[in-house]
Amino acid sequence: MTNLELGSRISAYRQNKNMTQEELANRIGVTPQALSKWERNQSLPDVTLLISLCKVLEIRADCLLGTDAQSITESTDKDTEDTILHHLRNCLPPLELIFSVSFVPAFSNNYVKDFEDVRTRLAKEGILMPLVWIRDEEMLKDNQFMILAYRNVLHSEVLCGNEESHYAKMIACLEKTVRNRYADILNKDLVKQLVDNLAVAYPALVENTVPDKISYGFLLDLLKEFLAQGKPICYLPKIIERTESLLQENPILSPQQLAVQIAGELETEKSIFEFLS
């Protein structure tokens, strides 16, 4: 096995566990710089560390070393295997905008810029919109569009009236749907991205807390419950802070119980969102 293969596997399995380089390095007793060199294929880990790596990453040694590799096709064509694996990874996108073929010309212009504007506005509310998959669908009616999350329909509409305004209506509907149905879109990868970004501004809040004390899965369930309480997700720093404190007092609290208590605490504060709602 080459250095490149091992470094790539360590990086892939670490990311599958939603761990940062620093988190993995701390758990196996090396520096983040050493781990970074492994993943960048500049050096190899000592053989004595392989057991620790496997335990922390919760994988078998043959998986880490690549000795379990089996072809997934009848041929040995690498491009075909990569294509199949790509389809498998992306067969259930978190956010899709599909539309009838009549809308195709509208998406040949500046839609990327418009999506970025939507992202920016949502980000000001603490919402990270995932990559939007867009495609036309022949099965839809003329002037119909749908917004999907994991292939579940969040919104479906057939537009009438002035065709020149249809595109703007779809973009506005996408923004509104993401805002109002974010609990249906949110996943652990988005939670990790939100937390990693939060650590830039609040390192002491996140370090040694997420995912060490509060797992991404637990935080995901908590945020979904919190959204159900009608609270904006920009409260994430407060949610993490209070969750850590409350779990220290009572480790068996569920995400549902925590969401109710934290939301109740925030209701007593004179938040700007109360005045704007």
C-alpha positions as CSV (number, residue, x, y, z in Angstrom):
1,M,0.0,0.0,0.0
2,T,1.3,3.4,-0.9
3,N,1.6,6.4,1.4
4,L,-1.1,8.2,-0.7
5,E,-3.6,5.4,0.0
6,L,-3.1,5.4,3.7
7,G,-3.2,9.2,4.1
8,S,-6.4,9.4,2.1
9,R,-8.1,6.6,4.1
10,I,-7.2,8.3,7.4
11,S,-8.6,11.6,6.2
12,A,-11.8,9.9,4.8
13,Y,-12.5,7.9,8.0
14,R,-11.8,10.9,10.2
15,Q,-14.3,13.0,8.3
16,N,-16.9,10.2,8.3
17,K,-16.7,10.4,12.1
18,N,-17.2,14.2,11.9
19,M,-13.9,14.8,13.7
20,T,-11.3,17.6,13.2
21,Q,-7.6,16.8,12.8
22,E,-7.1,18.3,16.3
23,E,-9.7,16.0,17.8
24,L,-8.3,12.8,16.3
25,A,-4.7,13.9,17.1
26,N,-5.6,14.5,20.7
27,R,-7.3,11.1,21.1
28,I,-4.3,9.1,19.7
29,G,-1.7,11.2,21.4
30,V,0.0,12.9,18.5
31,T,0.2,16.6,17.4
32,P,-2.3,18.0,14.9
33,Q,0.7,18.8,12.7
34,A,1.8,15.1,12.6
35,L,-1.7,14.0,11.7
36,S,-1.9,16.7,9.0
37,K,1.4,15.4,7.5
38,W,-0.1,11.9,7.4
39,E,-3.2,13.0,5.6
40,R,-1.1,15.2,3.2
41,N,1.0,12.1,2.4
42,Q,4.2,13.7,3.7
43,S,4.8,11.0,6.3
44,L,3.4,7.7,7.7
45,P,2.2,7.0,11.2
46,D,4.2,4.7,13.4
47,V,2.9,1.1,13.2
48,T,2.2,1.2,17.0
49,L,-0.4,3.9,16.4
50,L,-2.5,1.9,14.0
51,I,-4.4,0.1,16.8
52,S,-5.3,3.5,18.4
53,L,-6.3,4.9,15.0
54,C,-8.6,1.9,14.4
55,K,-10.2,2.1,17.9
56,V,-10.9,5.8,17.7
57,L,-12.1,5.7,14.1
58,E,-14.1,2.5,14.9
59,I,-12.9,0.6,11.9
60,R,-11.0,-2.7,11.3
61,A,-7.3,-2.6,10.5
62,D,-7.9,-4.2,7.1
63,C,-10.2,-1.3,6.2
64,L,-7.6,1.3,7.3
65,L,-4.9,-0.5,5.5
66,G,-7.0,-1.1,2.4
67,T,-6.6,-4.9,2.4
68,D,-10.4,-5.4,2.3
69,A,-10.8,-3.6,-1.0
70,Q,-13.2,-5.4,-3.3
71,S,-14.4,-4.4,-6.8
72,I,-18.0,-3.3,-6.9
73,T,-18.3,-3.9,-10.6
74,E,-17.8,-6.9,-12.9
75,S,-14.9,-5.0,-14.5
76,T,-11.9,-3.4,-13.0
77,D,-12.6,0.0,-14.6
78,K,-11.9,2.6,-11.9
79,D,-13.9,5.4,-13.7
80,T,-17.0,3.2,-13.7
81,E,-16.6,2.5,-10.0
82,D,-16.1,6.1,-9.2
83,T,-19.2,7.0,-11.1
84,I,-21.3,4.4,-9.3
85,L,-19.9,5.5,-5.9
86,H,-20.6,9.2,-6.8
87,H,-24.3,8.3,-7.6
88,L,-24.6,6.4,-4.3
89,R,-23.2,9.3,-2.3
90,N,-25.6,11.8,-3.9
91,C,-28.8,9.7,-4.4
92,L,-30.5,11.5,-1.5
93,P,-29.7,15.2,-1.7
94,P,-30.7,17.4,1.3
95,L,-32.1,20.1,-1.0
96,E,-33.4,20.0,-4.5
97,L,-35.2,22.5,-6.8
98,I,-36.9,20.7,-9.7
99,F,-39.1,22.3,-12.3
100,S,-40.9,21.7,-15.6
101,V,-38.9,22.0,-18.8
102,S,-40.7,25.3,-19.5
103,F,-38.5,26.9,-16.8
104,V,-35.2,25.8,-18.2
105,P,-34.4,29.0,-20.0
106,A,-34.8,31.0,-16.8
107,F,-31.9,29.1,-15.2
108,S,-29.4,29.8,-18.0
109,N,-28.6,33.3,-16.7
110,N,-27.6,34.5,-13.3
111,Y,-29.1,31.8,-11.0
112,V,-25.8,31.2,-9.2
113,K,-25.6,34.8,-8.1
114,D,-29.2,34.7,-7.0
115,F,-28.6,31.5,-4.9
116,E,-25.6,33.2,-3.3
117,D,-27.8,36.2,-2.3
118,V,-30.3,33.8,-0.7
119,R,-27.5,32.1,1.1
120,T,-26.2,35.4,2.4
121,R,-29.6,36.5,3.7
122,L,-30.2,33.1,5.4
123,A,-26.7,33.2,7.0
124,K,-27.6,36.4,8.8
125,E,-30.3,34.4,10.5
126,G,-27.8,31.6,11.4
127,I,-29.0,29.3,8.6
128,L,-26.5,27.4,6.5
129,M,-28.3,26.4,3.3
130,P,-26.9,23.2,1.8
131,L,-25.9,22.9,-1.9
132,V,-29.0,23.1,-4.0
133,W,-29.4,20.5,-6.7
134,I,-31.4,21.9,-9.6
135,R,-32.8,19.9,-12.5
136,D,-35.7,19.9,-14.9
137,E,-38.3,17.1,-14.6
138,E,-40.4,16.0,-17.6
139,M,-43.0,14.4,-15.3
140,L,-44.0,17.8,-13.9
141,K,-46.9,19.9,-15.3
142,D,-46.2,23.0,-17.3
143,N,-45.0,25.9,-15.0
144,Q,-44.8,23.5,-12.0
145,F,-41.9,23.4,-9.6
146,M,-41.1,21.5,-6.4
147,I,-38.7,22.0,-3.5
148,L,-37.5,18.7,-2.0
149,A,-35.5,17.6,1.0
150,Y,-34.2,14.0,0.8
151,R,-36.7,13.5,-2.0
152,N,-39.6,14.5,0.3
153,V,-41.7,17.3,-1.1
154,L,-41.5,20.5,1.0
155,H,-43.3,22.7,-1.5
156,S,-45.1,22.2,-4.8
157,E,-46.7,24.9,-6.9
158,V,-48.0,25.5,-10.4
159,L,-47.3,29.2,-11.3
160,C,-49.8,31.3,-13.2
161,G,-49.8,34.8,-14.6
162,N,-46.8,36.7,-15.9
163,E,-44.1,34.3,-17.0
164,E,-41.4,36.9,-16.5
165,S,-42.0,36.8,-12.7
166,H,-42.0,33.0,-12.4
167,Y,-38.2,32.7,-11.9
168,A,-38.2,35.4,-9.1
169,K,-41.1,33.6,-7.4
170,M,-39.2,30.3,-7.4
171,I,-36.2,31.9,-5.8
172,A,-38.3,33.7,-3.2
173,C,-40.1,30.4,-2.4
174,L,-36.8,28.5,-2.1
175,E,-35.6,31.0,0.5
176,K,-38.9,30.9,2.4
177,T,-39.0,27.1,2.4
178,V,-35.5,26.7,3.7
179,R,-36.2,29.2,6.4
180,N,-39.5,27.7,7.5
181,R,-38.6,24.0,7.0
182,Y,-35.0,24.0,8.1
183,A,-35.6,21.3,10.6
184,D,-36.4,19.0,7.7
185,I,-33.2,19.9,5.9
186,L,-30.7,20.0,8.7
187,N,-28.3,17.1,9.0
188,K,-25.1,16.2,10.9
189,D,-22.8,17.5,8.2
190,L,-24.5,20.9,8.3
191,V,-24.4,20.9,12.1
192,K,-20.6,20.2,12.0
193,Q,-20.1,23.0,9.5
194,L,-22.0,25.4,11.7
195,V,-20.1,24.3,14.8
196,D,-16.7,24.5,13.0
197,N,-17.5,28.0,11.9
198,L,-18.7,29.0,15.3
199,A,-15.3,27.8,16.8
200,V,-13.6,30.6,14.8
201,A,-15.4,33.2,16.9
202,Y,-15.9,31.2,20.1
203,P,-13.1,28.7,20.4
204,A,-13.5,28.3,24.2
205,L,-17.2,27.6,23.8
206,V,-16.7,24.8,21.3
207,E,-13.3,23.3,22.2
208,N,-13.6,20.1,24.2
209,T,-17.4,20.4,24.1
210,V,-18.5,19.5,20.6
211,P,-18.3,16.6,19.8
212,D,-16.5,15.4,23.0
213,K,-19.4,16.2,25.4
214,I,-22.2,16.9,23.0
215,S,-22.2,14.7,19.9
216,Y,-23.2,16.0,16.5
217,G,-26.2,13.6,16.5
218,F,-27.4,14.9,19.9
219,L,-26.9,18.5,18.8
220,L,-28.8,17.8,15.6
221,D,-31.8,16.4,17.5
222,L,-31.7,19.3,19.9
223,L,-31.6,21.9,17.1
224,K,-34.6,20.3,15.4
225,E,-36.5,20.5,18.6
226,F,-35.4,24.1,19.1
227,L,-36.6,25.0,15.7
228,A,-39.9,23.4,16.5
229,Q,-40.1,25.9,19.4
230,G,-40.0,28.7,16.9
231,K,-36.6,30.0,17.9
232,P,-34.0,31.2,15.4
233,I,-31.0,28.9,15.0
234,C,-28.6,31.9,15.4
235,Y,-28.9,31.1,19.1
236,L,-26.5,28.2,18.5
237,P,-23.8,29.6,20.9
238,K,-26.3,30.0,23.7
239,I,-27.7,26.5,22.9
240,I,-24.3,24.9,23.2
241,E,-23.4,26.8,26.3
242,R,-26.6,26.0,28.2
243,T,-26.7,22.4,27.0
244,E,-23.2,21.7,28.4
245,S,-24.2,23.3,31.7
246,L,-27.6,21.5,32.0
247,L,-26.1,18.1,31.1
248,Q,-23.5,18.5,33.8
249,E,-26.4,19.0,36.3
250,N,-28.5,16.2,34.8
251,P,-26.8,13.9,32.2
252,I,-30.0,12.1,31.3
253,L,-31.8,15.1,29.9
254,S,-33.1,14.4,26.4
255,P,-32.8,16.8,23.4
256,Q,-36.6,17.4,23.7
257,Q,-36.3,18.4,27.4
258,L,-33.3,20.6,26.8
259,A,-34.9,22.4,23.9
260,V,-38.0,23.2,25.9
261,Q,-35.9,24.5,28.9
262,I,-33.5,26.5,26.8
263,A,-36.3,28.0,24.6
264,G,-38.1,28.9,27.8
265,E,-35.1,30.7,29.1
266,L,-34.7,32.7,25.9
267,E,-38.3,33.7,25.9
268,T,-37.6,35.8,29.0
269,E,-34.9,37.8,27.2
270,K,-35.7,41.0,25.3
271,S,-34.5,39.6,22.0
272,I,-34.5,41.6,18.8
273,F,-36.4,38.7,17.2
274,E,-39.3,39.4,19.5
275,F,-39.6,42.9,18.3
276,L,-39.2,41.9,14.6
277,S,-41.6,39.0,14.7
